[in-house]
Amino acid sequence: MELTVVLCTVPDVETGARIARAIVEERIAACVNVVPGLRSIYRWKGEVQDEPEALLVIKARAQGFERLAERISSLHPYEVPEIVALEVSGCHGPYLAWALDATG
């Protein structure tokens, strides 16, 4: 499949919107949903953390993942941002065509 969905947590909605706007304006991503209200519990530097976050759900070209990951990393405030690509096994034709056009 030509499309991928990438998940990326951010510290807040404002940071997420800033990253989302940049990667959409630069045509690296077709669309980004900024989902507020996450609570993330994870281990960091030997300590268990419990923090509020927001989630970016990014739709982009699969072959552009490395460029997308590099750009997110350059904009992201975390030392090690979560950037996880999910394989898309199917996509409605008109949406796929739009997404590819938006990133082409």
Contacts in CASP RR format, 6 or more apart in sequence:
PFRMAT RR
TARGET T0000
AUTHOR 0000-0000-0000
METHOD contacts of the structure
MODEL  1
MELTVVLCTVPDVETGARIARAIVEERIAACVNVVPGLRSIYRWKGEVQD
EPEALLVIKARAQGFERLAERISSLHPYEVPEIVALEVSGCHGPYLAWAL
DATG
1 62 0 8 1.000
1 87 0 8 1.000
1 88 0 8 1.000
1 89 0 8 1.000
1 90 0 8 1.000
1 91 0 8 1.000
2 61 0 8 1.000
2 62 0 8 1.000
2 63 0 8 1.000
2 96 0 8 1.000
2 100 0 8 1.000
3 59 0 8 1.000
3 60 0 8 1.000
3 61 0 8 1.000
3 62 0 8 1.000
3 88 0 8 1.000
3 91 0 8 1.000
3 96 0 8 1.000
3 99 0 8 1.000
3 100 0 8 1.000
4 59 0 8 1.000
4 60 0 8 1.000
4 61 0 8 1.000
4 62 0 8 1.000
4 65 0 8 1.000
4 85 0 8 1.000
4 86 0 8 1.000
4 87 0 8 1.000
4 88 0 8 1.000
5 57 0 8 1.000
5 58 0 8 1.000
5 59 0 8 1.000
5 85 0 8 1.000
5 86 0 8 1.000
5 88 0 8 1.000
6 29 0 8 1.000
6 56 0 8 1.000
6 57 0 8 1.000
6 58 0 8 1.000
6 59 0 8 1.000
6 60 0 8 1.000
6 65 0 8 1.000
6 68 0 8 1.000
6 69 0 8 1.000
6 83 0 8 1.000
6 84 0 8 1.000
6 85 0 8 1.000
6 86 0 8 1.000
7 55 0 8 1.000
7 56 0 8 1.000
7 57 0 8 1.000
7 58 0 8 1.000
7 82 0 8 1.000
7 83 0 8 1.000
7 84 0 8 1.000
7 86 0 8 1.000
8 19 0 8 1.000
8 55 0 8 1.000
8 56 0 8 1.000
8 58 0 8 1.000
8 72 0 8 1.000
8 76 0 8 1.000
8 81 0 8 1.000
8 82 0 8 1.000
8 83 0 8 1.000
8 84 0 8 1.000
9 38 0 8 1.000
9 40 0 8 1.000
9 53 0 8 1.000
9 54 0 8 1.000
9 55 0 8 1.000
9 56 0 8 1.000
9 81 0 8 1.000
9 82 0 8 1.000
10 16 0 8 1.000
10 19 0 8 1.000
10 53 0 8 1.000
10 54 0 8 1.000
10 55 0 8 1.000
10 56 0 8 1.000
10 76 0 8 1.000
10 77 0 8 1.000
10 78 0 8 1.000
10 81 0 8 1.000
11 51 0 8 1.000
11 52 0 8 1.000
11 53 0 8 1.000
11 54 0 8 1.000
11 77 0 8 1.000
11 78 0 8 1.000
12 52 0 8 1.000
12 53 0 8 1.000
12 54 0 8 1.000
13 34 0 8 1.000
13 36 0 8 1.000
13 54 0 8 1.000
15 54 0 8 1.000
15 76 0 8 1.000
15 77 0 8 1.000
16 32 0 8 1.000
16 34 0 8 1.000
16 54 0 8 1.000
16 56 0 8 1.000
17 34 0 8 1.000
18 75 0 8 1.000
19 32 0 8 1.000
19 56 0 8 1.000
19 72 0 8 1.000
19 75 0 8 1.000
19 76 0 8 1.000
20 29 0 8 1.000
20 32 0 8 1.000
20 34 0 8 1.000
20 56 0 8 1.000
20 58 0 8 1.000
22 71 0 8 1.000
22 75 0 8 1.000
23 29 0 8 1.000
23 32 0 8 1.000
23 58 0 8 1.000
23 60 0 8 1.000
23 68 0 8 1.000
23 71 0 8 1.000
23 72 0 8 1.000
23 75 0 8 1.000
24 30 0 8 1.000
24 31 0 8 1.000
24 32 0 8 1.000
24 102 0 8 1.000
26 71 0 8 1.000
27 102 0 8 1.000
27 103 0 8 1.000
27 104 0 8 1.000
28 60 0 8 1.000
28 64 0 8 1.000
28 67 0 8 1.000
28 68 0 8 1.000
28 71 0 8 1.000
28 103 0 8 1.000
29 58 0 8 1.000
29 59 0 8 1.000
29 60 0 8 1.000
29 68 0 8 1.000
29 103 0 8 1.000
30 59 0 8 1.000
30 60 0 8 1.000
30 98 0 8 1.000
30 99 0 8 1.000
30 100 0 8 1.000
30 102 0 8 1.000
30 103 0 8 1.000
31 58 0 8 1.000
31 59 0 8 1.000
31 99 0 8 1.000
31 102 0 8 1.000
32 56 0 8 1.000
32 57 0 8 1.000
32 58 0 8 1.000
32 59 0 8 1.000
33 56 0 8 1.000
33 57 0 8 1.000
34 54 0 8 1.000
34 55 0 8 1.000
34 56 0 8 1.000
35 54 0 8 1.000
35 55 0 8 1.000
35 56 0 8 1.000
35 57 0 8 1.000
36 54 0 8 1.000
37 52 0 8 1.000
37 53 0 8 1.000
37 54 0 8 1.000
38 52 0 8 1.000
38 53 0 8 1.000
38 54 0 8 1.000
38 55 0 8 1.000
39 50 0 8 1.000
39 51 0 8 1.000
39 52 0 8 1.000
39 53 0 8 1.000
40 49 0 8 1.000
40 50 0 8 1.000
40 51 0 8 1.000
40 52 0 8 1.000
40 53 0 8 1.000
41 48 0 8 1.000
41 49 0 8 1.000
41 50 0 8 1.000
42 48 0 8 1.000
42 49 0 8 1.000
43 49 0 8 1.000
58 68 0 8 1.000
59 99 0 8 1.000
60 68 0 8 1.000
60 99 0 8 1.000
60 103 0 8 1.000
61 99 0 8 1.000
61 100 0 8 1.000
61 103 0 8 1.000
61 104 0 8 1.000
62 85 0 8 1.000
62 87 0 8 1.000
62 88 0 8 1.000
65 85 0 8 1.000
68 83 0 8 1.000
69 83 0 8 1.000
72 81 0 8 1.000
72 83 0 8 1.000
73 81 0 8 1.000
73 83 0 8 1.000
91 99 0 8 1.000
END
